[in-house]
Amino acid sequence: MIDAIGFVARTAVASVLVALAAPAVAAGPAVPVPSVDVTPHRAVYSMTLASAKNSSGVIAAHGALSFEWGDSCDGWTIEQRYKLQLVFAQNVEVEITTNYITWESKDGTSYRFKVRKTKNGKPEEEISGTAELDGAKGGTADFTLPARNAMKLPAGTIFPTQHTLLLLERARAGDRMVPRVVFDGATAEGASLVSALIGRALPAPEAATDALLKRPGWAMRMAYFGIDKADTAEPDYEIGMDLQDNGVARGIRLDYTDFSIKGTLEKLEPLAKPPC
């Protein structure tokens, strides 16, 4: 969940690019985390403007994010649809949509991704490809769109779902800071360094009537850096999230340099697990 939202933050308003220092990257093999049992689910969030500096020019924002985390027996699937309308001064409006589909093997070694972005109803970018990892040796990403291009992935890289599972496992262990290089296929620029801060533990909400929401979790915050900017103090953007131990996010916040977008959970339902 975390990295899919990270994808939204990077692609939805990439032109409108908080500071967490990026510690050394913790390398290691990409392997499944057996003690984390996530629940396949579909969640819908309403997106609104949380705050904006005068220098941003943004006076309003609204939209929706639909997120599906599925189980395909041998892998995890993510299907995400995002639509955001930004309103600037002088009533200038920009509508951005992003459709994002991925499959990630449960052993953390294989990944497929497809992205389509539009701006004001016109196609803006399509990205697709595959990636393979070989533990501490790193791996390779093969882009078929926008142009065929192969790139090396650094040692210690992991894919998005493995990253989310890793953070949940580290949260249970009481860790506070987890830096890792993550490849999600969001852009043709490659992987990102994600410096995650695991905050306070969150109890299961007593008032919740949905069994999916009656789970404990943690407040988390992720700072995203380009690999070539990992030694800077300022990330490209940050994400705040209340993430439950079953993988459900109760709420999200996308923080850019000059404005922030808040995601409020509006609808949640479980997805059936396949008879593996």
C-alpha positions as CSV (number, residue, x, y, z in Angstrom):
1,M,0.0,0.0,0.0
2,I,2.7,2.5,1.0
3,D,4.6,2.3,-2.2
4,A,1.5,2.4,-4.4
5,I,0.6,5.7,-2.8
6,G,4.2,6.7,-3.3
7,F,3.7,6.1,-6.9
8,V,0.7,8.4,-6.9
9,A,2.7,11.1,-5.3
10,R,5.4,10.9,-7.8
11,T,3.3,10.6,-11.0
12,A,0.2,12.6,-10.3
13,V,1.7,16.0,-9.7
14,A,5.3,15.4,-10.6
15,S,5.7,18.9,-12.0
16,V,4.9,20.5,-8.5
17,L,7.5,18.8,-6.7
18,V,9.7,18.2,5.4
19,A,13.0,17.1,5.4
20,L,14.2,13.7,6.7
21,A,17.9,13.0,6.4
22,A,18.6,9.9,4.3
23,P,20.7,7.4,6.3
24,A,22.7,4.6,4.7
25,V,20.7,2.2,2.7
26,A,20.1,-1.1,4.4
27,A,20.9,-3.8,1.8
28,G,19.6,-7.3,1.9
29,P,17.8,-9.9,-0.2
30,A,14.2,-9.3,-1.2
31,V,12.3,-12.2,0.5
32,P,8.7,-12.5,1.7
33,V,7.9,-11.6,5.3
34,P,6.2,-14.7,6.8
35,S,4.8,-13.1,9.9
36,V,2.8,-10.4,8.1
37,D,-0.7,-11.5,7.1
38,V,-2.2,-8.8,4.9
39,T,-5.9,-8.8,3.8
40,P,-6.6,-8.3,0.1
41,H,-9.0,-5.4,-0.2
42,R,-10.4,-2.5,-2.2
43,A,-10.3,1.0,-0.7
44,V,-11.6,4.3,-2.0
45,Y,-10.3,7.6,-0.7
46,S,-11.6,11.1,-1.2
47,M,-8.7,13.5,-1.9
48,T,-8.8,17.1,-0.8
49,L,-6.4,20.0,-0.2
50,A,-5.0,19.9,3.3
51,S,-2.8,23.0,3.1
52,A,-1.0,25.2,0.6
53,K,1.5,28.0,0.7
54,N,0.7,31.2,-1.1
55,S,3.7,30.6,-3.4
56,S,2.1,27.4,-4.7
57,G,-0.8,29.1,-6.4
58,V,-3.0,26.2,-5.4
59,I,-6.3,27.3,-3.9
60,A,-8.3,24.1,-4.0
61,A,-8.0,20.4,-4.9
62,H,-10.4,17.5,-5.0
63,G,-10.5,14.0,-6.4
64,A,-10.5,10.3,-5.6
65,L,-8.2,7.3,-5.3
66,S,-9.3,3.8,-5.8
67,F,-6.9,1.2,-4.6
68,E,-7.0,-2.7,-4.9
69,W,-4.5,-5.0,-3.3
70,G,-5.1,-8.6,-4.6
71,D,-3.7,-12.0,-4.1
72,S,-2.9,-14.1,-7.2
73,C,-1.5,-17.1,-5.3
74,D,2.0,-16.7,-6.7
75,G,2.0,-13.0,-6.5
76,W,0.4,-9.7,-5.3
77,T,-1.5,-7.5,-7.7
78,I,-2.1,-3.8,-7.3
79,E,-4.7,-1.9,-9.3
80,Q,-5.0,1.8,-8.7
81,R,-7.0,4.6,-10.3
82,Y,-6.4,8.2,-9.3
83,K,-8.1,11.4,-10.4
84,L,-7.1,14.8,-9.0
85,Q,-8.3,18.3,-10.0
86,L,-6.1,21.2,-8.9
87,V,-7.5,24.7,-8.9
88,F,-5.0,27.5,-9.2
89,A,-5.4,31.3,-8.8
90,Q,-7.4,33.0,-11.6
91,N,-9.5,29.8,-11.6
92,V,-7.1,27.8,-13.7
93,E,-7.9,24.1,-13.4
94,V,-5.7,21.1,-14.1
95,E,-7.1,17.6,-14.0
96,I,-4.7,14.7,-13.7
97,T,-5.6,11.0,-13.9
98,T,-3.3,8.0,-13.4
99,N,-4.0,4.3,-13.9
100,Y,-1.5,1.9,-12.4
101,I,-1.5,-1.9,-12.6
102,T,1.3,-4.2,-11.2
103,W,2.1,-7.8,-10.4
104,E,4.8,-8.7,-7.9
105,S,5.9,-12.3,-7.2
106,K,5.6,-13.3,-3.5
107,D,9.3,-14.3,-3.4
108,G,10.1,-10.7,-4.3
109,T,12.2,-11.4,-7.4
110,S,9.8,-10.5,-10.3
111,Y,7.7,-7.5,-11.1
112,R,5.5,-6.2,-14.0
113,F,4.1,-2.7,-14.2
114,K,1.9,-0.6,-16.5
115,V,1.1,3.1,-16.1
116,R,-1.1,5.5,-18.0
117,K,-1.3,9.2,-17.2
118,T,-3.5,11.9,-18.7
119,K,-3.7,15.7,-18.2
120,N,-6.9,17.5,-18.9
121,G,-8.2,14.4,-20.7
122,K,-5.2,14.1,-23.0
123,P,-2.7,11.3,-22.9
124,E,0.5,12.5,-21.3
125,E,2.6,9.4,-20.6
126,E,2.6,5.6,-20.7
127,I,5.1,3.5,-19.0
128,S,5.3,-0.3,-18.9
129,G,7.9,-3.0,-18.4
130,T,9.3,-5.8,-16.2
131,A,12.0,-6.1,-13.6
132,E,14.0,-8.9,-12.0
133,L,16.0,-8.9,-8.8
134,D,18.8,-11.2,-7.6
135,G,19.1,-10.5,-3.9
136,A,22.1,-8.5,-2.9
137,K,23.3,-8.5,-6.5
138,G,20.7,-6.0,-7.5
139,G,18.7,-6.5,-10.7
140,T,17.5,-5.2,-14.0
141,A,14.4,-3.2,-15.1
142,D,13.4,-3.6,-18.8
143,F,11.1,-0.7,-20.0
144,T,9.0,-1.4,-23.1
145,L,7.4,2.1,-22.9
146,P,8.0,5.0,-23.4
147,A,11.0,3.5,-25.2
148,R,12.7,0.1,-24.9
149,N,15.4,0.6,-22.3
150,A,17.1,-1.6,-19.8
151,M,18.6,-0.3,-16.6
152,K,20.5,-1.7,-13.6
153,L,19.0,-1.7,-10.2
154,P,21.3,-1.3,-7.3
155,A,22.1,-4.0,-4.7
156,G,19.4,-4.1,-2.0
157,T,16.6,-2.9,-4.2
158,I,13.1,-4.3,-3.4
159,F,9.7,-4.0,-5.0
160,P,6.7,-2.1,-3.6
161,T,4.7,-4.8,-1.9
162,Q,7.8,-6.3,-0.3
163,H,8.6,-2.9,1.0
164,T,5.2,-2.5,2.7
165,L,5.5,-6.0,4.2
166,L,9.0,-5.1,5.4
167,L,7.8,-1.9,7.1
168,L,5.0,-3.8,8.9
169,E,7.5,-6.4,10.1
170,R,9.9,-3.8,11.3
171,A,7.1,-1.9,13.0
172,R,6.2,-5.1,15.0
173,A,9.8,-5.4,15.9
174,G,9.9,-1.9,17.3
175,D,12.2,-0.4,14.7
176,R,11.8,3.4,14.1
177,M,13.8,4.1,10.9
178,V,13.9,1.9,7.8
179,P,15.8,3.2,4.7
180,R,15.5,1.1,1.5
181,V,15.9,1.5,-2.2
182,V,12.5,0.7,-3.9
183,F,11.7,0.3,-7.6
184,D,8.0,0.7,-8.6
185,G,8.2,1.6,-12.3
186,A,6.5,4.9,-11.7
187,T,8.9,6.8,-13.9
188,A,11.6,5.8,-16.4
189,E,14.2,7.4,-14.0
190,G,14.5,4.2,-12.0
191,A,14.4,3.4,-8.3
192,S,14.1,5.8,-5.3
193,L,15.6,5.8,-1.8
194,V,12.7,5.7,0.7
195,S,13.5,6.7,4.2
196,A,10.6,5.5,6.4
197,L,10.0,6.7,9.9
198,I,7.7,4.4,12.0
199,G,5.9,6.4,14.6
200,R,3.5,5.8,17.4
201,A,1.5,2.5,17.6
202,L,-2.2,3.0,16.9
203,P,-4.8,0.9,18.7
204,A,-7.7,-0.7,17.0
205,P,-10.5,1.9,16.8
206,E,-13.2,1.0,19.3
207,A,-15.9,2.7,17.2
208,A,-15.2,0.8,14.0
209,T,-18.0,-1.4,12.8
210,D,-16.0,-2.9,9.9
211,A,-13.9,-5.9,10.8
212,L,-11.2,-4.7,8.4
213,L,-10.8,-1.5,10.4
214,K,-10.7,-3.2,13.8
215,R,-6.9,-3.7,13.6
216,P,-4.0,-2.0,15.3
217,G,-1.4,-0.2,13.3
218,W,1.3,2.5,13.2
219,A,1.6,6.1,12.1
220,M,4.3,6.1,9.4
221,R,6.0,8.8,7.3
222,M,8.1,8.2,4.2
223,A,10.5,10.6,2.5
224,Y,11.3,9.8,-1.2
225,F,14.6,10.8,-2.7
226,G,15.9,10.3,-6.2
227,I,18.9,7.9,-6.2
228,D,21.1,10.8,-7.6
229,K,19.9,13.1,-4.8
230,A,20.1,10.7,-1.8
231,D,22.8,12.8,-0.1
232,T,20.5,15.9,0.0
233,A,18.4,16.9,3.1
234,E,15.3,17.7,1.1
235,P,13.2,14.8,-0.4
236,D,11.1,15.1,-3.5
237,Y,8.0,14.6,-1.4
238,E,6.8,12.9,1.7
239,I,3.9,10.6,2.6
240,G,2.1,10.3,5.9
241,M,-0.1,7.3,6.5
242,D,-1.9,5.4,9.3
243,L,-1.2,1.8,8.3
244,Q,-2.8,-1.1,10.0
245,D,-1.1,-4.5,10.5
246,N,-3.4,-6.0,7.8
247,G,-2.2,-3.6,5.1
248,V,-5.2,-1.3,5.2
249,A,-4.5,2.5,5.4
250,R,-7.0,4.4,7.4
251,G,-5.9,7.7,5.9
252,I,-3.1,9.2,3.9
253,R,-1.4,12.5,3.3
254,L,0.8,13.6,0.3
255,D,3.2,16.4,1.2
256,Y,4.9,18.4,-1.5
257,T,7.1,21.4,-1.1
258,D,4.3,24.0,-1.3
259,F,1.0,22.1,-0.7
260,S,-0.4,18.9,0.8
261,I,-3.2,16.5,-0.3
262,K,-5.3,14.6,2.3
263,G,-6.9,11.2,1.5
264,T,-9.9,10.2,3.6
265,L,-11.1,6.6,3.6
266,E,-14.7,6.5,2.2
267,K,-15.2,2.9,1.3
268,L,-13.6,-0.4,2.2
269,E,-14.3,-4.0,1.2
270,P,-12.4,-7.3,1.3
271,L,-11.3,-9.1,-1.8
272,A,-11.7,-12.9,-2.1
273,K,-8.5,-14.9,-1.8
274,P,-8.1,-17.4,-4.6
275,P,-8.1,-21.2,-3.9
276,C,-4.4,-21.7,-4.2
